Amino acid sequence: MTVRKGWILATAAVGAGLSFVMVLVVGVYMVAGNLANGVGQGAVGLAKGSVPAAYRTLVQKWGNLCTAINPALLAAQLYQESGFNPDAKSPAAAQGIAQFIPGTWATHGIDGDGDGDRDVWDPNDAIPSAAKYDCTLAKYVKDAPGNQTENMLAAYNAGAYAVIKYGGVPPYKETQNYVKTITTLQESFAAPVGRVRPSEQAAGAIYFAQKKLGTLYLWGGNGTPEQGGRFDCSGLTKAAYETVGVTLPRVANDQYNAGPHPGRDELLPGDLVFFSDDLTNSRAIRHVGIYVGGGYMINAPRTGAVIRFDSIDTPDYFGATRVTEDGAKALPTSV
């Protein structure tokens, strides 16, 4: 779908007789050239709540173990591997929050908390071990040409020998995709150091959501004909961005990882806004809407209500994500 170029006007009643008109400049993305990009240089912090509070200190500390990694990159790996689930187990017998297979754990697992054992199921051991393993791989391929971090990730996926043989990331599609996925995904775990570039898809997503105003909420609703075109909160945001060629995960707490996180005073129309009863953990997010400006969002609030405008400034406001196409593509299909 082509992003509309012009003005979108939205009018809605809020409360008893209070009305307002919100004006969206569809060309907001044209100012992108004036805004800072990416994570930036120097020490990398973690975005608010992006890593569960129980693991945040571990990830921040061990993510600085060597120059090939940073806390956001380590967080991206853990999320991609297990969704921060310390009890995760794959069909290939990969275990724990960092998904070590037994043979690799036997060689590279460390006693991260100094309690006298090496427990793959204990994040206090597994997270330090993941960082140590990354840094060990970086040493193996330190003389290979190219980017140190990309070569480390390629060694993680394809083995150090392949990186050395090909003088950098090897020409394997799976490995190249893995490197791009992790390096892209890290942006959603890093605290931005400058303003976040606007999304070109934002206006089209809002346009779709506006057309659904007044539609009755349906738990699990994806807007299909069988469901009467009804949505729940994340079903609406997913459908809105699909109209502009961006495929989001189905649930809100995964949608939070689809791009970098602007601050409250930096929100632009089209940003996804999130709500949670635990403001320290993005995995606990329970609601999402599409920001439209002026402190309001379009959202599908709850059973018995209709898609409508609501204020975002509530005690359970968690944060926001500026959706990017690459960020959405980098998300695992299930965690």
C-alpha positions in Angstrom: 0.0 0.0 0.0 1.3 3.5 -0.8 1.6 5.8 2.2 -0.9 8.6 1.9 0.8 12.0 1.3 -1.3 14.8 2.7 -3.2 15.4 5.9 -5.3 12.9 7.9 -7.9 14.5 10.1 -9.3 12.5 13.0 -12.2 13.7 15.2 -13.5 11.8 18.2 -15.6 12.5 21.3 -13.7 11.8 24.6 -15.6 11.8 27.9 -18.9 13.7 28.2 -19.1 16.0 25.2 -15.4 16.8 24.9 -14.2 16.6 21.4 -10.9 17.3 19.7 -9.4 17.3 16.2 -6.0 15.6 15.8 -4.0 16.5 12.7 -1.4 14.1 11.4 1.2 15.3 9.0 1.6 12.2 6.8 5.0 13.4 5.6 6.5 13.3 9.1 9.1 10.9 7.8 10.5 13.7 5.6 12.3 15.1 8.6 14.2 11.9 9.0 17.4 13.4 7.6 17.5 15.8 10.6 17.2 13.1 13.2 19.8 10.8 14.7 19.9 7.1 13.8 20.7 3.9 15.5 22.4 3.1 18.8 25.3 5.4 18.5 28.9 5.1 19.8 30.2 4.5 23.3 28.6 2.6 26.2 25.3 1.0 25.3 22.4 1.1 27.7 19.3 -1.0 27.7 15.9 0.4 26.8 13.3 0.7 29.5 11.9 -2.6 30.5 13.3 -4.4 27.4 15.0 -7.0 29.6 13.1 -8.4 32.5 14.2 -6.8 35.8 15.5 -10.1 37.1 18.1 -10.3 34.4 18.8 -6.6 33.5 21.8 -6.2 35.8 23.4 -9.5 34.5 22.9 -8.5 30.9 24.2 -5.0 31.5 27.3 -6.3 33.3 28.2 -9.2 31.1 27.3 -7.5 27.9 30.4 -5.4 28.4 32.7 -8.4 28.7 34.6 -7.7 25.4 34.4 -5.2 22.6 32.7 -7.6 20.2 29.4 -7.5 22.2 27.3 -5.0 24.1 24.3 -5.3 26.5 21.8 -4.8 23.7 23.4 -7.4 21.5 23.5 -9.9 24.3 19.8 -9.1 25.1 18.9 -9.6 21.5 20.5 -13.0 21.5 18.8 -14.1 24.7 15.4 -12.9 23.4 15.9 -14.6 20.0 17.0 -17.8 21.6 14.4 -18.2 24.4 12.3 -15.1 24.9 14.1 -14.8 28.3 12.6 -18.1 29.4 15.0 -19.8 31.8 13.1 -23.1 31.4 13.2 -23.2 27.6 14.1 -26.4 25.9 14.3 -27.0 22.2 13.7 -30.2 20.1 17.5 -30.2 19.6 18.0 -30.4 23.4 19.2 -26.8 23.6 18.6 -25.7 27.2 17.9 -22.7 29.3 17.7 -19.0 28.8 20.7 -19.0 26.5 19.9 -22.3 24.7 23.2 -24.1 25.2 23.4 -27.7 23.8 24.9 -30.0 26.4 28.3 -30.4 24.5 28.8 -26.7 24.2 27.8 -26.1 27.8 30.3 -28.8 29.0 33.1 -26.8 27.3 32.0 -23.2 27.7 29.6 -23.1 30.7 30.9 -21.1 33.6 30.0 -20.6 37.3 28.8 -17.0 36.8 27.6 -16.5 40.3 30.4 -18.2 42.1 28.2 -20.6 44.0 30.3 -23.7 43.2 28.2 -25.1 40.3 27.6 -24.6 36.6 23.9 -24.8 36.0 22.6 -24.3 32.5 19.1 -23.7 33.9 20.3 -20.9 36.2 20.4 -17.5 34.4 23.1 -16.4 36.8 25.3 -19.0 35.2 23.8 -19.1 31.7 23.9 -15.4 30.9 27.5 -14.9 31.8 28.3 -18.1 29.9 26.6 -16.8 26.8 28.7 -13.6 27.0 31.9 -15.5 27.6 31.2 -17.9 24.7 30.6 -14.9 22.4 33.9 -13.3 23.5 35.7 -16.6 23.0 34.4 -16.9 19.4 35.4 -13.3 18.8 39.0 -14.3 19.8 38.9 -17.3 17.5 38.1 -15.0 14.5 39.9 -11.8 15.5 42.2 -11.9 12.5 39.5 -12.3 9.9 38.7 -9.2 7.9 35.5 -7.3 8.4 33.4 -6.3 11.4 34.4 -7.9 14.6 30.8 -8.4 15.9 29.4 -9.7 12.7 32.3 -12.2 12.4 31.6 -13.3 16.0 27.9 -13.8 15.2 28.8 -15.7 12.0 31.1 -18.0 14.0 28.3 -18.6 16.5 26.1 -19.7 13.7 28.5 -21.4 11.2 31.6 -22.1 13.2 34.9 -20.1 13.5 36.5 -22.2 10.7 34.0 -21.0 8.1 34.6 -17.3 9.1 38.4 -17.8 8.8 38.0 -19.7 5.5 36.0 -17.1 3.8 37.7 -14.1 5.4 34.5 -12.8 7.2 30.8 -13.7 7.2 30.6 -16.8 5.0 28.3 -16.9 1.9 25.7 -19.0 3.7 22.2 -17.5 3.5 21.3 -18.9 7.0 24.4 -17.3 8.5 24.0 -14.0 6.7 20.4 -13.8 7.9 21.4 -14.7 11.5 24.0 -11.9 11.5 21.5 -9.4 10.1 18.7 -10.5 12.5 20.7 -10.1 15.7 22.4 -6.8 14.7 19.0 -5.4 13.7 17.2 -6.8 16.8 19.7 -5.2 19.1 18.3 -1.8 18.2 15.1 -2.6 20.0 16.9 -3.5 23.2 19.2 -0.4 23.2 18.3 2.8 24.9 18.4 5.4 22.1 21.1 8.1 22.4 19.4 10.5 20.0 16.1 11.0 18.3 14.6 8.0 16.6 13.9 8.3 12.8 10.2 8.5 11.9 8.6 5.6 10.1 7.4 5.9 6.5 4.7 3.4 7.2 3.1 5.3 10.1 0.5 7.2 8.2 -0.9 4.2 6.4 -1.2 2.3 9.6 -3.1 5.1 11.2 -5.4 5.4 8.2 -6.3 1.7 8.5 -7.0 2.0 12.2 -9.1 5.1 11.8 -11.4 3.2 9.4 -12.1 0.7 12.2 -13.2 3.3 14.8 -16.5 2.2 16.4 -15.9 -1.5 15.6 -16.7 -3.8 18.6 -13.8 -5.4 20.4 -13.2 -9.2 20.0 -10.7 -11.1 22.2 -8.4 -12.9 19.7 -9.9 -10.9 16.8 -7.8 -10.6 13.7 -10.5 -8.8 11.6 -11.4 -11.8 9.5 -14.9 -12.0 7.8 -15.7 -15.0 10.1 -15.0 -12.7 13.1 -17.2 -9.9 11.7 -14.1 -7.7 11.0 -13.5 -7.3 14.7 -10.1 -7.1 16.6 -8.4 -7.2 19.9 -5.7 -4.7 20.7 -2.7 -6.4 19.1 -4.8 -7.8 16.3 -5.6 -4.2 15.3 -2.0 -3.0 15.4 -0.9 -6.1 13.4 -3.5 -5.6 10.8 -2.8 -1.9 10.5 0.9 -2.4 9.8 0.3 -5.3 7.4 -1.5 -2.8 5.1 1.8 -1.0 4.7 3.9 -4.2 4.2 5.1 -4.7 7.7 4.4 -8.0 9.4 4.3 -7.8 13.2 4.1 -10.6 15.7 0.6 -11.4 17.0 1.0 -10.5 20.7 1.7 -7.1 22.2 4.8 -8.0 24.2 6.6 -9.2 21.1 5.4 -6.2 19.1 7.4 -4.1 21.6 10.6 -5.4 20.0 9.8 -4.3 16.4 12.0 -1.2 16.5 13.7 1.4 18.7 11.9 3.1 21.6 11.3 6.9 21.6 10.7 8.7 24.8 7.3 10.0 25.8 8.2 13.5 24.7 9.4 12.2 21.3 6.3 10.3 20.2 5.1 10.6 16.7 1.9 9.5 15.0 2.2 5.8 14.1 4.3 4.8 17.1 3.0 1.8 19.0 2.3 2.6 22.7 2.2 -0.1 25.3 0.7 -0.7 28.8 1.6 -3.1 31.6 1.1 -3.8 35.3 4.8 -4.4 35.6 6.8 -1.4 34.3 10.1 -3.2 34.5 9.4 -6.1 32.1 8.3 -5.9 28.5 7.4 -9.6 28.6 4.5 -8.6 30.9 3.0 -6.0 28.5 -0.8 -6.6 28.2 -2.1 -3.8 25.9 -1.0 -1.9 22.8 -2.4 1.0 20.7 -1.4 3.3 17.8 -0.4 6.8 18.8 -2.1 9.5 16.8 -0.8 12.7 18.5 -1.9 15.0 21.2 -1.5 12.3 23.9 -4.1 10.0 22.3 -4.1 6.6 20.7 -6.5 4.5 18.6 -7.0 1.2 20.4 -9.2 -1.8 20.8 -9.6 -1.5 24.6 -11.6 -4.5 26.0 -14.6 -6.8 25.7 -17.8 -4.7 25.4 -16.0 -1.6 24.1 -15.4 -0.4 20.6 -12.2 0.7 18.8 -11.8 4.3 19.9 -9.5 7.1 20.9 -8.0 7.0 24.5 -5.4 8.9 26.4 -2.1 7.2 26.7 -1.2 9.1 30.0 -2.2 6.5 32.5 -0.3 4.9 35.4 0.2 1.7 33.4 1.8 3.4 30.4 5.0 1.3 29.7 6.6 2.9 26.6 6.6 3.1 22.9 8.1 1.5 19.8 8.8 3.1 16.4 8.1 0.2 14.1 10.7 -0.5 11.4 10.4 -2.9 8.6 13.8 -4.5 9.4 13.0 -4.6 13.1 9.7 -6.5 12.5 11.5 -8.9 10.1 14.1 -9.6 12.7 11.7 -10.9 15.3 11.5 -14.6 15.9 8.2 -16.2 14.9 7.8 -17.6 18.4 9.7 -17.2 21.6 
